[in-house]
């Protein structure tokens, strides 16, 4: 049995996924926005010169932590958006160098996770499997950064990080699916103009709800600003929310989550000997069952015969590591909250949601829902501490505002354009690729991600509706890790190799 054990408890995050897809648990009422933009005097900030060794090559760069003021055309200030930009300096023509705009999700997440976990030139030092060391925490150079491939701009959407609405501006105008896309697109347009990057190949990189934002931006940037992208990097993707909402009458998530349940059971030693030999072979078998016999059984509902029902119960139990009686009592439908509690309930252990390799212990082992996500607890402290230290001590950005790592203050998030339907931006992405056949997409998924399961992502792209000649624009890669696959050292190294190949195909030489 393999496990990554946490020994301390943490308060459950307001949002269910970090970086992160948080649509199933409402946050509490947001506090008044007393720390809006405009409370501190503007400071002229200069970039900091540094270097990092990536794949054995020394890369010289400038790091700039600063804000851009977003305004209406009449000059009315709307918001101050915080960003950290990394620009390679040992190149002849910066304006022609690729630039990637990066962000996480939430809604309500800052860009800290991709910034200090995967793509930037500095990263949080974690254990080889992603386990947290004892505090205090440490930043080290990221030998797997993609700064050798592209300049990087990490964006904190309004109310996350140090980004705030302008004084007197209603925060709600930034907090919604369409509103968020509009203002992040405006930031990208303004940055591209101010820093003279219209001649550069341009890419986006988003994680979790940030992938929802990416798809929306692909359409907004093209249609509103005429800005065509070379590539989009989607980490732990969620484009069609129907694949992840366990609502009455929506049976779609159950077969799409099943392979991730099986991977989790495999990792924790809860499968039989035959299924425990090879993870990928086991997942092939489970995927076939999920799309075939299991999906058919759910479609039949109460019309499913007793013998057929019993066969499905036995296979579900075998593939999930749960007891047949529990599967039967669940009416063949196992929700995430129940699975993470039930898999190792006999040991009073809960498995993680963002990364099901991690385990923790709740005060009540008998409950149906987990008290906290142990995989989020493992990263919350290290990333928060190092980010706050890094910005002030190394990059020289001083602010007394709280840096909002992952906040519920963006709630309620507006889904006004999707009333009485599930959010689905996959069609926006399809349209963007169809209009810009040069646009390439890279999709990274972790086998142990129970927030945005890899099979749900594959389903979404299989139903994207791209013409056959454009389907090769999409590349998928899988990792033996979770939602933030890069916290595991081997997966971070693989991600860099995969991205090197992707950038080579997406960016003209």
VEXMAR-136702 format. One record per atom (N, C-alpha, C, O): x, y, z. Coordinates in steps of 0.1 Angstrom, whole numbers, plus 2048, in hexadecimal, padded with zeros to 3 digits. Layout:
VEXMAR-136702
XYZ;...
END
This chain:
VEXMAR-136702
8087F4800;800800800;80980C800;81280E808;8068167F7;80D8227F6;80582D7FC;7F882D7FB;80B836803;803842809;80C84D80C;81884B80F;80785980B;80E86580F;80686B81B;7FB871819;80B869827;80386C833;80687A838;81187E838;7FB88183C;7FD88E842;7FA88C851;7F1884855;80289385A;800891868;7F989D86F;7F789C87B;7F68A7867;7F08B386D;7E38B6866;7E28B385A;7D98BC86D;7CD8C0867;7CD8CE861;7D68D6866;7C58D1858;7C48DF853;7B58E2850;7AD8D984E;7B28EF851;7A48F384E;7A18F0840;7A98F3837;7958EB83D;7918E882F;7918F4827;78B8FE82C;7968F481B;795900813;78790480F;77F8FB80E;78491080D;777914808;77490E7FB;76990B7F8;77F90D7F2;77D9087E5;7828FA7E4;78C8F67EB;77B8F17DC;77E8E37DD;78B8DF7D5;7908D47D7;78F8E87CC;79B8E47C5;7A48F07C5;7A08FB7C4;7B18ED7C5;7BA8F87C7;7BF8FB7B9;7C38F27B1;7BF9067B6;7C490A7A9;7B890A7A0;7B990B794;7AD9097A5;7A68FE7A9;7978FF7A7;79290A7A7;7918F47A4;7838F37A0;77B8F27AD;77A8E87B3;7748FD7B0;76D8FE7BD;75F9017BB;75B90D7BE;7578F87B6;7498FC7B2;73E8F47BA;7338F57B8;7438EC7C3;7398E37CA;7368E77D8;72C8E37DE;73E8EF7DE;73C8F47EC;73B9037EC;7459097E9;7309097F0;72F9187F0;73891E7FB;739918806;73F9297F7;747930801;73D93880A;73293B805;74293D815;73A94581D;739953817;74095680D;73295C81D;730969818;73E971818;745970822;74197780D;74D97E80B;74E98A814;744991815;75998D81A;75A999822;75B9A581A;75D9A480E;7589B0820;7589BD818;7669BF813;7709BC819;7679C5807;7749C7800;77A9D4805;77A9DE7FE;7809D3811;7869DF817;7949E1812;79A9EC814;79A9D780C;7A89D8807;7A89D97F8;7B09D27F1;7A09E27F2;7A09E47E4;7AC9EB7DF;7B39F17E7;7AE9EB7D2;7B99F27CC;7B8A007CF;7AEA067D0;7C4A077CF;7C4A157D1;7C7A197DF;7C8A257E3;7C9A0F7E8;7CCA127F6;7DAA147F9;7DEA19804;7E3A117EF;7F1A137F1;7F7A1B7E5;7F2A1A7DA;801A237E8;806A2C7DE;80DA237D3;813A197D6;80CA287C7;813A217BC;822A217BE;827A2C7C1;829A167BA;837A167BC;83DA117AE;838A087A8;847A187AA;84EA1479E;857A087A1;860A097A9;8549FD79A;85B9F079E;8649EC792;8609EE786;8709E8795;8799E378B;87B9D478C;8799CE796;87D9CE780;87F9BF780;88C9BC788;8969C4789;88C9AF78C;8989AA793;89F9A078A;899997784;8AC9A2788;8B499977F;8B898C787;8BD98D792;8B6981780;8B9974786;8BD96A77B;8BC96E76F;8C095E77F;8C3953775;8BF94677C;8BE945788;8BC93C773;8B892F778;8BE92576E;8BF928762;8C291A773;8C790F76A;8BC905767;8B68FF770;8B990475A;8AE8FB755;8B48F174B;8B98F5741;8B28E574E;8B88DA745;8C68DD742;8CB8DB737;8CE8E174C;8DC8E374B;8E08F0744;8EC8F3742;8D68F9740;8D990573A;8D6911743;8CB911749;8DF91B745;8DC92674D;8D3930745;8D793473A;8C893374B;8BE93D745;8BE94974D;8BA949759;8C2955747;8C296274E;8B496874C;8AE967741;8AF96E756;8A1974755;89F97F75E;8A7981767;89598775C;890991765;88398D76A;87A988763;881990778;87498D77E;86E99A783;8759A2789;86199C77F;85A9A9783;84D9A5789;84499F783;84C9A9796;83F9A879D;8399B679E;83F9C07A3;82D9B8798;8279C5797;8189C4795;8139B9795;8129CF792;8049CF790;8019D7783;8099E077F;7F69D477C;7F19DB771;7E49E1775;7DB9DA77A;7E19EE772;7D49F4775;7CB9F2769;7CF9F775E;7C09EB76B;7B69EA760;7AD9F5761;7A79F976B;7AA9FB755;7A1A07755;797A06749;7999FF73F;78CA0E74B;783A10740;78AA19736;794A20739;785A1A72A;78BA23720;78BA32724;793A3A71F;781A3572D;780A43731;78AA4673D;78AA51742;792A3C741;79CA3E74B;797A39759;79FA3A762;78BA3575A;786A31767;78DA2476B;78DA1A764;793A24777;79AA1977C;791A0E780;786A10787;794A0177C;78B9F677F;7919EC789;78B9E8793;79E9E9787;7A59E0790;7B49E078F;7B99E5785;7BB9DC799;7C99DA799;7CC9CB799;7C89C47A2;7D39C778F;7D59B978D;7E49B678F;7ED9BC788;7E79AD799;7F59AA79C;7FA99F793;7F299678F;80699F790;80C995787;81B99478B;82199D791;821988787;82F986788;83498277A;82F977775;83D989774;841986766;850982766;85898876D;85397875E;86197375C;86597574E;85E96F745;86F97C74B;87397F73D;88297B73B;88A980742;884972732;89296E72F;899979729;895980720;8A697C72E;8AE98772A;8B9984720;8BE98C719;8BD97771F;8C8973716;8C396F709;8C7965703;8BA978703;8B59766F5;8B79836ED;8B898D6F3;8B79816E0;8BA98D6D8;8AD9956D6;8AE9A26D6;8A298F6D5;8959966D2;88A9916DC;8849876D9;8889996E7;87E9956F0;8709956EA;86798C6ED;86E99E6E1;8609A06DC;85B9946D4;84F9926D2;86598C6CF;8619806C7;8619736CF;85E9686CA;8649746DC;8659686E4;8579646E9;84F96D6EC;8549576EA;8479536EF;8449586FD;84D95A705;83895B700;83396070D;827958711;81E956709;82795371D;81C94B722;81595272E;81C955738;80895472E;80195A739;7FB94F741;7F494673C;7FD94F74E;7FB943756;7F1947762;7F2952767;7E993E766;7E0940772;7DB933777;7DA92976F;7D6933783;7CF928788;7C092B788;7BB93277F;7B8925791;7AA92578F;7A292979B;7A193579F;79B91F7A1;7939217AD;78491F7AA;7809137AB;77D9297A6;7809377A6;78593C7B3;77F9387BE;78E9447B3;79394A7C0;7A29477C3;7A794A7CE;7A99407B9;7B693C7BC;7C09467B5;7BD94B7AA;7CB9497BC;7D69517B6;7DD9477AD;7DA93C7AB;7E894D7A7;7F094579D;7FB93E7A4;80493979D;7FC93D7B1;8079387B9;80B92A7B5;8179267B5;8019217B2;8049137B0;80C9107A4;8169097A4;807915798;80F91478C;81C91C78D;827918788;81C927794;827930795;83392A79C;83E929797;8309257A9;83B9207B1;83B9117B2;84290B7BA;83290A7AA;8328FC7AA;8378F579D;83D8EB79D;8348FC791;8378F6785;83F8FE77B;8498F9776;83A90A778;83F91176C;84A91B76E;85391D766;84992277A;85392D77C;86192877F;86391C781;86A932780;87892E782;87C92B791;887927794;87292D79A;87492A7A8;8689217AC;85D9227A7;86B9177B5;86090E7B9;86190B7C7;86C90C7CE;8569077CD;8569037DB;85D8F57DD;85A8EC7D5;8658F47E6;86C8E77E9;8638DE7F1;85F8E17FC;85F8D37EA;8568C97F1;85D8BC7F1;8688BA7EB;8578B27F7;85D8A47F6;85B89E7E8;8548A47E0;8628947E6;86288E7D8;85488A7D3;85188A7C7;84B8877DC;83E8837D9;83488E7DB;82888D7D9;83989A7DF;8308A67E1;82C8A87EF;8258B17F2;8328A07F8;82F8A2806;8368AE80C;8418B2807;8308B5815;8358C281B;8408BF825;83F8B682D;84B8C6824;8558C682E;8508CD83B;8468D483A;8578CC846;8538D4852;8568E384F;85F8E7847;84E8EC854;8518FA853;85D8FE85A;8608F7864;864909857;86191284C;86490C83E;86C90383D;85F912834;86090C826;86A91481E;86E91E821;86D90E812;87991380B;8759137FC;86E90A7F7;87A91D7F5;87A91E7E6;88791A7E1;89291D7E7;8879137D6;89390F7CF;8929127C0;8869147BB;89D9127B9;89C9147AA;8949087A4;8968FD7A8;88C90B79A;884901793;88B8FD786;88A90477C;8928F2787;8998ED77C;8908E8770;8958E5766;8838E7773;8798E3769;8708EE765;8658EC75F;8748FA768;86C906763;86B906754;87490074D;86190C74F;86090E740;86591C73B;862920730;86C923744;871930740;87B92F735;87E93972E;881923733;88A922727;88292171A;88892470F;87591E71B;86D91D70F;86592970D;86292C701;861931717;85893C716;85A946721;85D94272C;85895371F;85695C72A;849959730;84095372A;84895D73D;83C959745;83696574C;83D96D752;82996674D;822970754;81796975D;80E963757;81996976A;80F963773;80596D778;80997777E;7F896B775;7EE975777;7E5971783;7E1965784;7E397A78C;7D9978797;7CC97F793;7CC98C794;7C1978790;7B597F78D;7B0988799;7B49857A4;7A7991796;7A299A7A0;79D9937AC;79598A7AB;7A29987B8;79E9937C5;7A79877CA;7A69837D5;7B09827C1;7B99787C5;7C797E7C5;7C99897C0;7D09787CC;7DE97E7CE;7DD98C7D3;7D698E7DD;7E49957CD;7E39A37D1;7DA9AB7C8;7DA9B77C9;7D39A57BF;7CA9AC7B6;7BD9B07BD;7B79A87C4;7B99BC7BA;7AD9C27C1;7A59CB7B7;7AB9D07AE;7989CC7BA;7909D67B2;7959E47B6;79A9E67C1;7939ED7AD;7969FB7B0;78CA007BA;7819FB7BC;790A0A7C1;788A107CC;77AA147C7;779A1B7BD;770A0F7CE;762A127CA;75CA097BF;750A0A7BC;764A007BA;75F9F67AF;75A9EA7B6;7609E57BF;74F9E57B0;7489D97B6;7509CD7B2;7529CA7A6;7559C57BC;75D9B97B8;7559AF7B0;75B9A77A8;7489AF7B1;7409A57AA;7429A679B;74099C794;7469B2795;7479B3787;7539AB781;7549AA775;75B9A678A;76799E786;76598F789;76D987785;75A98C790;75997E796;74E97678F;743975794;751971784;74896977C;74F963770;75A96876C;74995976A;74F95275F;75395C754;75E95D74F;74996474F;74B96D744;753979748;75C97E741;75097E754;75798A759;76698875B;76E990758;76997C761;777979763;77E978756;78A97D755;77997174C;77F97073F;78197E739;78C981733;77898773A;779994734;78499C73A;78C9A2733;78599B747;7909A474E;79E99E74D;7A79A574C;79F99174D;7AC98A74B;7B198D73D;7BC98F73B;7A798C733;7AB98F726;7B099D724;7B99A071D;7A99A772B;7AE9B572B;7BC9B6731;7C49BE72C;7BE9AF73C;7CC9AF741;7D69AA737;7E09B1735;7D399F730;7DC99A726;7DF9A371B;7EA9A5716;7D49AA716;7D59B470C;7DE9BF710;7E79C3709;7DB9C471C;7E39D0721;7F29CC723;7FA9D471F;7F49C1729;8029BD72B;8099BB71E;8159C071C;8039B4715;8099B2707;80C9BF700;8169C06FA;8049C9702;8069D66FC;8119DE704;81A9E36FD;8109DF711;81A9E6719;8289E1717;8329E8716;8299D4717;8369CD717;83B9C9709;8449C2707;8339CE6FF;8379CC6F1;8389BD6ED;8439B96E8;82E9B56F0;82E9A76ED;8249A26E2;8229976E1;81F9AC6DA;8169A86D0;81D99F6C5;8169976BF;82A9A16C4;8319996BA;83598B6BF;83B9836B8;8329886CC;83797B6D2;82C9706D0;8209736CF;8319646CE;8279596CF;8219596DD;82995A6E7;8149576DE;80D9596EB;80694C6EE;8009456E6;8079486FB;80193C701;7FA93F70E;7FE949714;7F1936712;7EB93771F;7EE92A726;7EF91F720;7EF92B733;7F091F73C;7E7920748;7E892A74F;7DE917749;7D4918755;7D390A75B;7D4900755;7CF90B768;7CD8FF770;7BF8FF775;7BA90977A;7B88F3775;7AB8F177A;7A18FB775;79F8FC769;79A90377E;79190D778;79991776F;79391D766;7A6918771;7AE91F767;7AD91A759;7B0921750;7AA90D757;7A890874A;79B90C744;79A90E738;79190E74D;784914748;787922743;782926739;78F92974B;793937747;79A93773A;79893F731;7A392D738;7AB92C72C;7A292B71F;7A4932715;798922720;790920715;78892D712;786930706;78393371C;77C94071A;78494A714;78095270C;79194B719;79A955714;79E953705;7A095C6FE;79F946701;7A29436F3;79894A6EA;79B94F6E0;78B9496EE;7819506E6;78195F6E8;7809666DE;7829646F4;7829726F7;78D9796F0;78B9846EA;7999746F1;7A597B6EC;7A497B6DC;7A89856D6;79F9716D6;79D9716C8;79397A6C3;7959836BB;7879796CA;77C9816C5;77C9906C9;7789986C1;7809936D5;7809A06DA;78D9A86D6;78C9B46D2;7989A16D7;7A59A86D5;7AD9A46C9;7B89A96C6;7A899A6C1;7AF9956B5;7BC98F6B9;7C598E6B0;7BD98A6C5;7CA9846C9;7C99746C8;7C196E6CF;7D096F6BF;7D09616BC;7DC95A6C4;7E795F6C4;7D994F6CA;7E29486D2;7E993D6CB;7E49376C1;7F593A6CF;7FD92E6CA;7F99216D1;7F99176CB;7F79236DE;7F59176E6;7EE9196F3;7EE9256F9;7E890F6F9;7E290F706;7E690370E;7E58F8709;7EA90571A;7EE8FA723;7E38F972D;7E1902735;7DD8ED72E;7D28EA737;7D78E0742;7D98D573E;7D88E474E;7DC8DB759;7D08D8761;7CA8E1767;7CC8CB762;7C18C676A;7B48CD765;7AF8D676C;7B08CA759;7A68D1752;7988CF756;7948C475A;7908DA756;7818D9758;77B8E374E;77B8EF751;7758DE743;76F8E7739;7608E4739;7588EE737;75B8D873C;74D8D573C;7498D174A;74D8C674F;7428D9752;7408D7760;7368CB762;7348C676D;72F8C7758;7268BC759;72D8AF75D;7288A6763;73A8AF759;7428A375B;7468A276A;74B89776E;7438AC772;7498AC780;73E8AF78A;7428B0796;7328B1786;7278B5790;71F8A8793;7188A378A;71F8A479F;7178987A3;70989C7A7;70589C7B3;7028A079D;6F48A57A0;6EA89A79D;6ED891795;6DE89A7A4;6D48907A0;6D0891792;6CE89C78C;6D088678B;6CC88677D;6D8887774;6D7885768;6E488A779;6F088B771;6F9880774;70188077E;6F987576C;70186976E;70E86A768;716861769;711875760;71E875759;72A874761;73486D75D;72B87B76D;73887A774;73B86C779;74786977A;73286477C;735857783;73E84E77A;74884A780;73C84C76D;745844766;75284C763;75D846761;752859762;75E86175F;76786276B;773864769;762861777;76A861783;770853787;77985278E;769849781;76D83B786;77B838783;78183278C;78183B778;790837776;79983E781;7A2838785;79584A785;79D850790;79B84A79D;7A48497A5;78F8457A0;78D83D7AC;7958307AB;79B82D7B5;79682A7A0;79D81E79E;7AC8217A0;7B38197A7;7B182B79B;7BF82F79C;7C28317AB;7CD82D7B0;7B98387B2;7BB83B7C0;7BB82E7C8;7C482C7D1;7B28257C5;7B28187CC;7BE8107C9;7C38097D2;7C38117BD;7D080A7B9;7DB8107C2;7E38087C7;7DC81D7C3;7E78237CA;7E781F7D9;7F181C7DF;7DB81D7DF;7DA81A7ED;7D980B7EF;7D68077FB;7DB8037E5;7DC7F57E7;7CE7EE7EA;7CE7E57F2;7C37F47E5;7B67EF7E7;7B07E77DC;7A47E37DC;7B87E47D2;7B37DB7C7;7B97CD7C8;7C37CB7CF;7B27C47C1;7B77B67C2;7C47B47BA;7C97BE7B4;7CA7A87BB;7D87A67B6;7D87A97A7;7E27AE7A3;7CF7A47A0;7CF7A5791;7CF7B478D;7D67B8784;7C77BC794;7C67CA790;7D17D3796;7D37DE792;7D97CD79F;7E47D57A6;7F17D479E;7FA7DB7A2;7F27CC794;7FE7CA78D;8037D6785;80F7DA785;7FA7DC77D;7FE7E6774;7F37F1773;7E77EE76F;7F67FD777;7EC807778;7E680A76B;7D980B76A;7EE80C761;7E8810754;7DF80574E;7D5808748;7E37F9750;7DB7EE74B;7CE7ED752;7C37EB74C;7CE7F075F;7C27F0767;7B97FB763;7AD7F9761;7BE807760;7B681275C;7B081074E;7A481474C;7B7809745;7B1806738;7A47FD73A;79A800734;7A57F4743;79A7EB746;78E7F374C;7837F1749;7917FB756;78780375D;78080D753;77480F754;78881374B;78381D741;779816738;76E81B734;77C80A733;77380272A;7667FF731;75B80172C;7677FB73E;75B7F8746;753805748;747805747;75A81074B;75381D74E;74B822742;73F826744;750821736;74982672A;73F81C725;73681F71D;74180F729;738805724;72D80172E;72380772F;7307F6735;7267F073D;7217F9748;7157F974B;72A80174E;72680A759;71D815754;71381875A;72281C74A;71A827744;70C822740;702829742;70C81673A;6FF810735;6F680D741;6EA810741;6FC80874C;6F4805758;6EE81275E;6E2812762;6F581C75F;6F0829764;6E582E75B;6DB834760;6E782D74E;6DC832745;6CF82A747;6C4830745;6D081E74A;6C481674C;6BC819759;6B081675A;6C381F762;6BC82276F;6B6817775;6BB80C777;6A9819779;6A180E780;69E803777;6997F877B;6A080476A;69D7FA760;6A87EF760;6A77E5759;6B37F2767;6BE7E8767;6BA7DC76F;6B67DC77A;6BC7D0768;6B87C476F;6C17C077B;6CC7C577C;6BC7B8784;6C37B5790;6D07AE78D;6DA7B1794;6D07A5784;6DD79D781;6E77A777C;6F37A6780;6E37B0772;6EC7B976D;6F17C3777;6FD7C7777;6E87C7780;6EC7D078B;6F67CA794;7007D1798;6F57BD797;6FE7B77A0;70C7B6799;7167B77A0;70C7B378C;7197B3785;7207C0786;72C7C1788;7197CB784;71E7D8785;7237DB793;72E7E1795;71B7D879D;71F7DA7AB;72D7D37AD;7367D97B3;72E7C77A9;73A7BF7AC;7477C57A5;7517C67AA;7457CA798;7507D0791;7537DD797;75F7E1798;7497E579B;74C7F27A1;7547F07AE;75E7F77B1;7507E67B6;7577E47C2;7657DF7C0;76F7E37C7;7677D77B5;7757D27B2;77E7DE7AD;7897DE7B1;7787E77A5;7807F27A0;7827FD7A9;78C8057A8;77A7FF7B3;77B80A7BD;7818067CA;78580F7D1;7827FA7CD;7877F67DA;77D7F77E5;7807F67F1;7707FA7E2;7657FC7EB;75E7EE7EC;75F7E67E4;7567ED7F7;74F7E17F9;7427E07F0;73D7EB7ED;73E7D47EB;7327D37E3;7267D97EA;71E7DF7E4;7257D77F7;7197DC7FE;7197EC7FE;70F7F27FD;7257F27FF;7258007FE;7228057F0;71A80F7EF;7277FF7E6;7238027D8;7148017D6;70E8097D0;70E7F67DB;7007F47DA;6F87FF7E1;6EE8047DC;6FC8027ED;6F580C7F5;6F681A7EE;6EE8237F0;70181C7E6;7038297DF;6FB8297D2;6FC8337CB;6F481F7D0;6EC81E7C3;6F581F7B7;6F18257AD;7008197B7;70A8187AD;7118267AA;7188277A0;70E8307B2;71383D7AF;71B8427BB;7168457C6;7288437B9;7318477C4;7368557C2;73E8577B9;73385E7CB;73786C7CB;74586D7D1;74A8647D8;74C8787CD;75A87A7D2;75B87A7E1;7638737E7;7528827E7;7538847F6;7528777FD;758874807;74986E7F8;7488607FE;7548587FB;758850804;7598587EF;76484F7EB;7708527F4;7768497F9;77485F7F5;7808627FD;77F85E80B;78985C812;77385E811;77185981F;77084A820;775844829;76A843816;767835817;77382C814;774821819;77C83080B;786827806;78E821811;791815811;79382981B;79B824826;794828833;79B82A83D;787827833;78082B840;78382184B;784825857;786814847;78980A852;79680E859;799809864;79E817853;7AB81B85A;7A982985F;7B382F864;79D82F85F;79A83D863;7A284785B;7A7851860;7A484484E;7AD84C845;7A485183A;79C84A834;7A685E836;7A086582B;7AA867820;7B686B823;7A7865814;7B0867809;7AD875803;7A287A804;7B787B7FC;7B68887F7;7AD88A7EB;7AB8807E4;7A88967E9;7A08987DD;7A889E7D2;7A889A7C6;7B18A87D5;7B98AE7CA;7C48A37C6;7C78A37BA;7C889C7CF;7D38927CD;7D08867D6;7D38877E2;7CA87B7D0;7C58707D9;7D08677DE;7CE85D7E5;7DD86B7DB;7E88637E1;7EA8677F0;7EF8607F8;7E58737F3;7E7879801;7DB87480A;7D0871806;7DF872817;7D586E821;7D587782D;7DF87D830;7CA877834;7C887E840;7BE878849;7B886D845;7BC87E854;7B287885E;7A9883863;7AD88D867;79C880861;791889866;78E885875;79187B87A;78888F87B;78388C889;77988188A;77887A893;77188087F;76687787E;76886E872;767872867;76C861875;76E85886A;761852865;76184B85B;75685586B;74984F867;74185885D;737853857;74586485C;73E86D853;73E86A845;747862840;73587083D;73586E82F;73D878827;74087681B;74188382D;74988D826;75689082E;75788F83A;760894827;76E89682D;76E8A3834;7678AD830;7768A483E;7788B0846;7818BA83F;77F8C6840;78B8B5838;7958BD831;79B8B5827;79B8A8827;7A18BB81D;7A98B4812;7B78B3816;7BE8BD816;7BC8A7819;7CA8A681E;7D48AA813;7E08AE816;7D18A9806;7DA8AD7FB;7DB8BC7FA;7E58C27F6;7D08C47FE;7D18D27FE;7D98D780B;7E18E080A;7D78D0816;7DE8D4822;7ED8D2820;7F58DA826;7F18C9817;8008C7815;8068D380E;8128D580F;7FF8DA806;8058E57FE;8018F3803;8088FD800;7F68F480A;7F290280E;7FC90A816;7FF915812;802904820;80C90B828;81990E820;81D919820;81F90481A;82C907812;82A911807;83391A806;820911800;81E91A7F5;81B9287FA;8209327F4;813929804;80F93680A;81B93D810;81E94980D;823936818;82F93C81E;839940814;83E94B815;83D93880B;84793B802;8449467F8;84C94E7F5;8379467F4;8339517EB;83495F7F2;8399687EC;82F9607FE;82F96C805;83E971807;84197D806;84696880B;85496B80D;85B96F800;8629797FF;8589687F5;85F96A7E8;85C9787E3;86597E7DE;84F97B7E3;84B9887DC;8529947E3;85799D7DC;8529947F0;8589A07F7;86799F7F8;86E9A97F5;86C9937FB;87B9927FE;8839917F2;88F9967F1;87E98A7E8;8869887DC;8839917D0;88B9957C8;8759937CE;87199B7C3;86E9AA7C7;86B9B27BE;86E9AD7D3;86D9BB7D8;85F9C17D7;85E9CD7D6;8559B87D6;8479BE7D6;8429BE7E4;8409B47EB;83F9CA7E9;83B9CC7F6;82C9D17F7;8289DB7F0;8249C97FE;8169CD800;8129C780E;8169BC812;8099CE815;8049CA821;7F79C3820;7F19BE829;7F29C2813;7E69BA811;7E89AB813;7F49A7811;7DE9A4816;7E0995817;7E1990808;7D8994800;7EA988806;7EB9817F9;7E19767F9;7E396C800;7D69777F1;7CB96D7F1;7CF9617E9;7CE9617DD;7D49577F0;7D894A7E9;7CD9437E3;7CD9407D7;7C39407EB;7B69397E6;7AB93E7EF;7AA93B7FB;7A39477E9;79994E7F1;78A94C7ED;7889497E1;78294D7F7;77394C7F4;76D95A7F2;76195B7F0;7769647F1;7709727F0;76B9757E2;76597F7E0;76E96C7D8;76896E7CB;75A9687CA;75396A7C0;7559627D4;74895C7D4;73E9677D8;7419707E1;7319677D3;72D95D7C9;73295F7BB;73296B7B6;7379557B5;73C9557A7;73095579E;72794C79F;73095E794;72495E78B;725954780;72F954778;71B94D77E;719944773;70D94876A;706940765;70B95576A;6FF95B763;6FD956755;6F2954751;70895574E;707951740;70494273E;70193D733;70393B749;70192C749;6F5928752;6F591D758;6EB931753;6E092E75B;6D9922756;6D792174A;6D591975F;6CD90D75C;6D5903752;6CF8FC74B;6E2904753;6EB8FB74B;6F88FA752;6FC90275A;7008F074E;70D8EE753;7178F774C;7168F9740;7218FD753;72B90574C;7328FB743;7378F0746;734900736;73B8F872C;742901722;73B90771A;74F903724;75790B71B;75E904710;766909709;75B8F770F;7628EE705;75F8F36F7;7688F36EE;7538F86F5;74F8FD6E8;75790A6E4;75A90C6D9;7599126EE;76291E6EC;76F91A6E7;7759206DE;7759106ED;78290B6E9;7829056DB;78B9086D3;7788FD6D9;7768F86CB;7769036C1;77D9026B6;76E90D6C3;76D9186BA;77A91F6B8;77D9236AD;7829216C3;78E9286C2;7989206B9;79F9266B1;7999136BB;7A290B6B3;79D90B6A4;7A590B69B;79090A6A2;78B90A694;78E91768D;792916681;78E922694;79192F68E;7A093168D;7A5939684;7A892B695;7B692C695;7BC91E695;7C09196A0;7BD91868A;7C290A689;7D090868E;7D58FD68F;7D8913690;7E5912696;7E59106A5;7F090E6AB;7DA9126AB;7D99116BA;7DA9036BF;7D28FA6BB;7E49006C7;7E68F36CD;7E38F36DC;7E48FD6E3;7DE8E76E0;7DA8E66EE;7E18DA6F5;7E28CF6EF;7E78DC700;7ED8D2708;7E58D0715;7E28D971C;7E28C3718;7D98C0723;7E18B672D;7E48AB729;7E38BB739;7EA8B2743;7E08AE74D;7D98B6753;7E08A1751;7D789B75A;7DE892764;7E788A75F;7DA892770;7DF88877A;7D687D77D;7CA87F77E;7DB87177E;7D3865780;7CC86678E;7C1860790;7D286D798;7CD86D7A5;7C687A7A8;7C487E7B4;7C188179E;7B988D7A0;7AB88A7A1;7A5885797;7A588C7AC;79688A7AE;78E8977AD;7828977AF;7958A27A9;78E8AF7A7;78A8B1799;77F8B4795;7948AE790;7918AE781;7978A277B;7A28A2775;79089777C;795889778;799889769;79388F760;7A4881767;7A9881759;79F87B74F;7A087F743;797872753;78E86B74A;782875746;77D87573A;77F87E74F;77588874C;77B892742;774896739;787895743;78E89E73A;78E89772C;78C89E722;79288B72C;79388471F;785883718;78488570C;77B881720;76D88171B;76988F715;76488F70A;76D89971C;76A8A7717;7708A9709;76A8AE700;77D8A5708;7848A86FB;77F89E6F0;7808A26E4;77B8926F4;7758896EA;76888E6E4;76488A6DA;7628986EC;75589E6E7;7578AC6E3;74D8B46E3;7638B06E0;7658BE6DD;7608C26CF;75C8CD6CD;75F8B86C6;7598BA6B9;7638C06AF;75F8C66A5;7708BF6B1;77A8C46A8;7798BB69B;7778AF69B;77C8C2690;77D8BB683;7898B2684;7938B568B;7898A667D;79489D67E;7A28A367C;7AC89F683;7A38AC673;7B18B2670;7B68BB67B;7C18BE67B;7AD8BF685;7B18C7690;7B38BF69D;7B88C56A7;7AF8B369D;7B08AB6AA;7BE8A96AF;7C18A86BB;7C78AA6A5;7D58A86A9;7DB8B56B0;7E68B56B4;7D38C06B0;7D78CC6B7;7D78CA6C6;7DD8D26CE;7D08C06CB;7CF8BD6D9;7D88B16DD;7D88A76D7;7E18B46E7;7EA8AA6ED;7E78A76FB;7E58B1703;7E689B700;7E389870E;7EE890714;7F588870D;7F1893721;7FB88C728;7F6888736;7ED89073C;7FA87D73C;7F5878749;801876752;80C87374E;7FE87875F;80887876A;803870776;7F7870779;80D86977C;809861788;80A86A794;81286979D;801874794;80087E79E;7F288379E;7E987D798;7F088E7A5;7E28937A7;7DF8A079F;7E58A2794;7D68A87A5;7D28B579E;7DD8BD79B;7DE8C378F;7E78BF7A4;7F38C77A1;7FE8BC7A0;8068BA7A9;7FE8B6794;8078AB792;8168AF794;81E8A6797;8198BC793;8278C0794;82C8C07A2;8388C27A4;8248BE7AD;8298BD7BA;8328B07BC;83A8B07C5;8308A77B3;83889A7B3;84489D7AA;8428A079E;85089A7AF;85C89E7A8;85C89779A;86089E790;85988A799;85A88378C;850889782;852889776;84488C787;83A89277E;83D8A077A;83A8A376E;8448A8782;8488B577E;8528B4773;8528BB769;85C8AA774;8668A876A;85F8A475C;8638A8752;85589B75E;84E896752;8468A274B;8468A373F;8408AA754;8388B574E;8418BE746;83D8C373B;84D8C174B;8568CA744;85A8C3736;85A8CA72C;85D8B6736;8608B072A;8548B1720;8568B3714;8488AF725;83C8AF71C;83A8BD717;8378BF70B;83C8C771F;83A8D571B;8458D9711;8428E1708;8518D4713;85B8D7709;8578D36FB;8598DA6F1;8528C76FA;84D8C26ED;8418CA6E8;8408CC6DC;8388CE6F1;82C8D66ED;8308E36E8;82B8E76DE;8398EA6EF;83D8F86EB;8448F76DD;8438FF6D5;84C8EC6DC;8538EA6CF;8498E96C3;84C8ED6B8;83D8E36C6;8338E26BB;82B8EE6BA;8268F16AE;8288F56C5;81F9006C5;82590D6C0;81E9166BA;83290F6C3;83891C6C0;84191B6B4;84A9126B3;83F9246AA;84792369E;8569266A1;85992E6AA;85E91F69A;86D92069D;87292D696;87E930697;
END
